[in-house]
């Protein structure tokens, strides 16, 4: 509804907090002590029980910048944010409405917004999700909707109608409906008029520095590389256990992409209209973890029975594609019909990055910024060798539990070893760096034996190194290796090939980041290559066999 646009700025402020939470997929350092509990407190003071097999780590303080908020209490921080949101809305509507506008002085939030990282485990592995719970005052909604109506001459919206609309059960979207939404987004991002308008809006913000304007020009240039694809959308009216009665349960699954690289995500949210507020609980997770967390959240908020998977997922075959071949550093790789691989060296993203690097270097030279000149020049040299000495790929596929991805970094070992030897001449390398790559059987067995004997001490050595090189306040990072696979030779390949893998749990202030890391060495005579694969713990069951198939096909 057009009348709702007036609260756009208001919602952007809230979404900013939610996005910060949802995107915390790498190291996040909490600003204060972290609470852990199976029963979590929500924004209105009520609580829900997530079950004994789920842990919840409070993230409330991690949402706020320490430099800006210092050591203020949570209530003081919320009050400060409320003041900023209120001032921003009042300023916008003052410009729209004119002299008749009376600034809003009422509440924005009802209660204290709460944020958590959820942690669980099943047969697939370690699952994590991010849960937020926010209550927004109806008084604020109604006030700014009325001001929007005054500015546009439209009839004011009654929030009772909004409540009714929210509680309408829309059911699950059809594939045709999803396709239309996906097509509309694609058309928008390529629309030159829309891009020009976006760039103008970004560049004309008050108080922008020249560096800010340069950054925003890069953002506008990168917009066509952004992809958004929904694979599921559902809206259902459900009864909650929060004492408010009915809620609108919203389920979304899809991909957020950039230059052909994608991040499959899932979301479950409950929007509850109460007498004084709109309370929203929203959970974000990896798409593979969607079934696990939608069951857990359903059990917590709806008192429905959570169902655990009784078997491992089956691989989903696609009959619409044929096998393809791609060029990797190690040689030609055959990609099965049901798998897609994106290469950074062969993507539009690399061209745009090169263009931005050129602009940044030119700007640095023009402004005589010595450090920036050096950094941008080094980046330029690095980008020139992309696809020759190193590359980045992403494996994309799916099975019964959802979309799957894995990031693959490839490095020319010969060049890397020459660099190591140039810096450390005392290092003796087991592989001939000139001409044919040779590793006689005795040396091969000695290397495999030495590596595998060292594996039990790997976790301790990594943690000791982290402690030694950590900065103040970062000493609590801990690495745990699980189900470490011995280094072994892969038979049936054209070039000598060796693999090694492990599950990795990174823990920071009780937050958990579970991964699967896999290394593969392919001793191609012309370009011996190291591949490092990174994926989430729950996606490893799909990625491991697919990668074995891929490396066996290199010719």
N, C-alpha and C positions, 0 to 999 in steps of 0.2 A: 504494500500500500504506500502510495506516494507520501501520505501524511506522516509516515513513520521515519522519513528521511531526516526529519529535524533532530532526531535523537542519534543520528549517525556518529557524530563526534563523541557522544557519550559512550556508545557501544565500542567505539574504537579503543577508548581508554581501557575498557574492560578486556577486550580481546587481546590487547597488548600483554596484559598479565597472563592470560590463558596461553598465548602463543609461547611466551617465555617458558612456561611450564611444560608444554607439549614438546618443545624442541630440545629439552634437556636430555639429549641422548649421548653426550660425552661428559667428561669430568665436570661436576658441579660442586662447588664448595659452599657448604652451609655457613651462615654468618653467626650462628649461635648453636647452643646444644640442641640435639635432635631427639625428639621423643619417638618411641616405637610402641605400637600397641595393635592388638587385633580389633579393638573397638575404637572407632575414630570419632572425634568431635566435629560437628558440622557448623556452618556459619550461624545458624539460629540457636545454637546451644544444645540441640538434640544430638544423638549419636546413633551410629549403625554398627552392627557386628559383622565383620567381614569373614569370620570363621577362624578357627585355630590354625589353619594351614596357610593363612595370608598374614604378612607383616605389613604395617603401614608406617612409613617414616615421614614425619612432619616436614614440609617444605615452606611453611609460611614465611619465614624470614629470608629464604633464598630468593624470593621474588623481588626483594627491594635492595637497591644499590647501597652498599655500606658507606661509600664516600658521601652519598647524598643524605642518608638517614642516620648515620652514626649509630649510637647505642640507644636510640629511642625505643620505648616499649611498642608492642604491637598495636595497641590502641592509639598511641600518638602517631604512628606511621600511617594508620588507616585514616585518621583525622586529617593528616597532611595531604594524603592522596585525594581524599574527598574534596578538600579545599581547592586543589589544583583542577580537578574535574569540574567542579562547580564554577570556578572562575572562567575556565575555557568555554563552557556552555553559555554562561552569561554574556561573555564577550561576543560569541558567534551570534546569539539571538538578539543582542543589542544592535548589531549591524543589520540584521534582517528585519527586525520589527521597527527600529527607530526610537524616537523619543517616548513612545508609549510603553516601552518595555520596562518592567520592574524586575530587578535581579532576583533570582531564586536564592533563598537562604536556608531551605530545608535539607533533610538528610539525603544522601545518595545511597549509601549501603544500609542494610538492616543486619546488624550483627557484624561479626568479624570474618572476612573471607578466609577459607581454609584450603591448604594445598598439601598433597601427599604424594610420595612415591609408593606404589603398591608392589609387593614382592611375593611371588608364589612359585610353585614347582609342580610339574607332573611328568608324564612319560616323555614328553617332548624336550623338557629341560627347564631352565630357569626363565620365568616370565616376569616382566616388569610393566607397569603402567603408571600413568600420572593422572591423579584425581583432583579436581577443584570443586569447591562448593561456594557459591556467591549468592547473596540476597540483595536485590536492588529495590529500593523504595518505590512503591506505586505512586507516591506523591510526586517524586521526581519525574517519572514517566508522564503522568498526567499533565504536570505543569508545562513541560517542554512540547508535548503534543499540542496543547492549547496554544502555545506561542507560535508553533509552526502553522496552525490553522489561521491564526491572526495575520501572520505574514503572507500567507498564500491566498487568503480569502476562502479557503475550504471549510467545510463543516467540521467542527471538532470531533475527535474520536472518543467514544466512551470506552473505558477500560473493561467494562463488563463484556463488551463485544470482543475485545481482544482475548479475554479469558475464555470465552466460548470458542473462539477460533483456535486457540492453543490446544483445547481439549478435544478437538475434532480428530478422529482417527482416520488418517489418510492411507493407512496400509503400506504395502511395499511397492516401490516404483517399478514399472515394467522396464525391460531393456530398451524399448523405444524411447521412453521418457528419459532414461539415463543418457542415451545417445544424443538426444536433443540438447540436454544441459552441457554435455561434453563438447558438442559442436559449437554452441553459443560461446563458450569460453575460448575455443580455438579461434573463432571469428573475431572476438574482441581483441585478443592479444596481437593479431596481425593487422588490425584496423589502423591505418596511418593517422586518421583524424583523432581516434581515441589516444593513440600513443603521443601525438603532439599535444593534446590537451593535458595528459598526465605529466608530460615533461614541463609544460608551462606552469602547471600547478605546483610542481616540486620546486622549480627554479625561482618562483616568485614568492616563496615563503619569506616572511619578514625576518631580518637578522641573519641571513645566510652569509657565510664567509665565501671567499673564492674557492676554497677547498671543498666546502659543502656543495657548492654549485657543480663542481667537477664530479663529485661523488654521485649526485643526483642525475647528472647526464649519463653516467655509466649505468645507473639503475634503469633508466629509460631505454638504453641500448640493449640491456639484457632481458627486457620484458618478453620479447618474442620467444625466448628460450624456455620460458616457464610453461609447464604443462600441468593440467589438473584433470584427472579422470576419475569419475565415480563408478564403482562396480556394484554398489548396493546403497539404497536409500530407503528408509522405512520410518513411518511415524505412527505410533499406536497409543491409544489411551489406556493407561494402566492404573491400578490402585497401589499406592505406596504405603509404607509403614511409618511415615513421618508425622502422621496426625493431621495432614492437610487433605487427605482423600485422594483425588485423582491427579494424575500427572500426564504429560505428553512425553512418551519415551521415544527418543530419536536415535536411530542407528545409521551410521555412515561408514562405508568402506571405499577405499580408492587409492590413487597414487598422486603424490605431488612430485612432479618431475622438473628437471632442469638440464637442458641440453641433451636430452636422451637418457640421463641418469634419473632413476626414480626412487622414491621412498614410499613403500606401501604402508598405509596407516589405517587404523580403525578408530571409531569413536562411538561411545554410547553416552547419551545425555538424558537427564530427567528435568523437564521444565515444569515447575509447580506454581500455579497462581494461588496466592494466599490472600487474606483480607488486606494486608498491608504491603505485600511485596511480591516480586517474582523470584522464586528461589530456583537456581539452576545448579545441578550436579553434573559434571562432565568428566569423562574418562577418555584418555588418549592412549593408544597402544600400537605396537607393531601388528600388522595385519595377521601374521601367523598366530599371534596371541589373542586375537579378537574373540574367538569362541571361548577360550579359557576365561577371559575377563568379563565378557558379557554374561556368562553363567554366574560368575562370582558377584557381579554387581546386581544381577537380577535377584540372586538369593538375599543380598543385603538390603536392597531397597524395596523389593516386591514380595519378599518372603517366598520366592519360588525356589524349587529344588535345583541346585547346581549339579550339572552332569559332567562327569569326567570322561575323557575319551577312553574307550575300551580297547583300542588298537591303534597302531601307528598309521599315519595317513598314506593313501595310495598315490602314486605318481599319476598325474592327469595327462594323457596323450592328446596331442593336437594333430588333426588330420588335414588341416588347411594349409600347412606349410611344407616345404621340402628342405632337406638338409642343405646347409650353405657352408661356404668356406670363408674364413677371414685370415688376414695376415697378422701374426703376432711376432714379437721379437725372436721367438724360438723357431718359427716356421709357420706353415699353413695349418690351421686348426679347423676341423670339421665340426660344425655346430648342429646338433640334432634339431629336428623340425619343431619340437615343443620348447625350445630354449632360444632366448634372444641374447645377444651380446652387444653392448654399446662400447665403442672405443673412443677414448678422449681424443686421440690423434686424428681420428676420422670424423670428428663431430664439429658442428657449427660453433659449439662453445669455445673450442680452442682458437678459432679464427677471431671471435669476439674478444677473448682474453688477450690475444696478440695485439689487437687494435687498441684495447684499453692500455696495454703496457706501452705501446708507442706514444699514445697521448700523454700518459703519465710521465714518461721519460722526457718528452718535449717540454712539458710544463716544468719539470724539475730543472732542466737546463736553462729555461727562460728565467726562472726565479733564482738561479745559482744556488740551489739546495744540494750541497755536496753529498750528504748521506743518501738522499733520495736519488740522485744521479747514479750513484754506485749500485744501490739496490735495484733500481729499474733496469740498469744495464745488465746486471747479473741475471735478473729474471728473463730478459730478452735472450741471453745466451742459452739459458735453460730451455726456453720454449722452442728455440731453433732445433734442439736435439730431440724434441718430443717425437715419439714414433720411431726413433733410431736407436737411442741409448736407453730410453725408458718410456713407459706408457702406462695408462690406467684403463682398466676395463670394468664393466659391470655385467655380471651374469643375472639374467632375469628369467623367471619361470613361475610355475604354480603347481600346487597339488591340492588335495581336498581341504587343507586347512587355510589356504589363502595364497596370496602372491609372495614370491620369494626373490631375494636379491643377495648378491655377494659382491664386494668390491675386490678387485684384483690389481695389484701393483706389479709391474714387470720391470726388471732392471738388467741391463747388460753386465754380466758378471765380470767379463774381461776388463771393461773400462773401470768398473768399481774396484776390482782388485789392483789394477795399475795405480789407481788413486791411493789406495791403502798402502801399497808398497812404496809409493813416492814419499808418503808421510812417515812410514815406519819401515825403513829398509831392512831392519833386523827380522821382520816377519817372513817366515818361509811358507810359501803357498803350495798346496798339494797338487795344483792343476797347472799344466803348462800354459803360459799366457800367450805364447806365440805359435801361430799355425794350428795344427791339429790338437784338439783337447784330448789329453791322454790320462787315464787313471788305471794303472794295472790292478789286477784282481787282489793282490796282497794289500796295496795301499787302500783300495776300496773297502776291504774288510776291516782294516785298521781304523779307517775313518768312521765307518758305521758303528764299530764296537766302542770307539772312544766317545762318540756323540751319545750313544744309548747309555753308556755307563755314567755320563754326566747329567742325564735327564733328571734323576731323583733329586739332585741338588739345585736344579734350575730355579725353582720357586724361591728358595732361600737367597740365592745369588741376586735374583731380580729385586727382591725386597730390600736386600742390603744396599744395592746400588741406588734404589729409589730414596732410601733413608739418607744416604751419603750426599746425594745431589739435590735433595729437596730444599725448597725455600722455607723460611719461617711460616708456620701455619699450614704447611702442606705435608707434615710428617705422618699424617694418619692414612695416607694412601697405602692400600695393601693389595697384593696380587695373589690369587689362589689358582693353581693349575689343577685341572681335573681330567681324568681319563686321557692322560698324555699318551700319544701313539709313538711307538719306536720309529726311528728313521729306518727306512727300508728302500730297497730297489724295486722299481716297477718293471715287470717283465712284459715283453710283447710290444715295446716301443721302438721307434726308429733310432732315437738317440738315448744314451744312458740317462735314466730318469730316477730321481730319488725324492721321497716325500716324508713329511713330518707334520704332525698336527696335535693340537691340544685345545681343550675348553679352558677359557680364561674368565675368572671372576675378578673384576676390578671393584674394590670397595673404598668409598671415600665418605667419611663421616656417617657411616651406616647406610649410605646410598649404595645401590648395587648396579653394576653395568656388566651383564654377562655376554661374552663373545665366544666365537669359535675362530681360532687362528690356524692357518694351514700354510706350510711352505713347500714349494716344489722346485727342484733344480733340474733343468733340462740341458744336458751337455751337447748342444749343437756346436759343431766344429767352428762355424763361422761366427756364431753369437751365442755362447753359453749364457743361459738366462735363469734368473731367480724370479719365481712368482710367489707373491705373498697374498693369501686370500683372507679376507675378514668378513664375517657375517655374524648374525646374532646366534645365541646358543640354540634357540628353538628352530632355527632354519638349517642347522647343520645336517640334519637327516636328509634333506633334499640336496644340499650343496655338495656334500662329500661324494656321492656316487656320480653326480653330474660332472664334477671336476675330474674324477678318475677317467670318465669317458672322453672328456675333452683333451686331456693331456696325452691319452693313448692314441689320439688321432693325429698328433702333430707330425708333419712330414717335411 
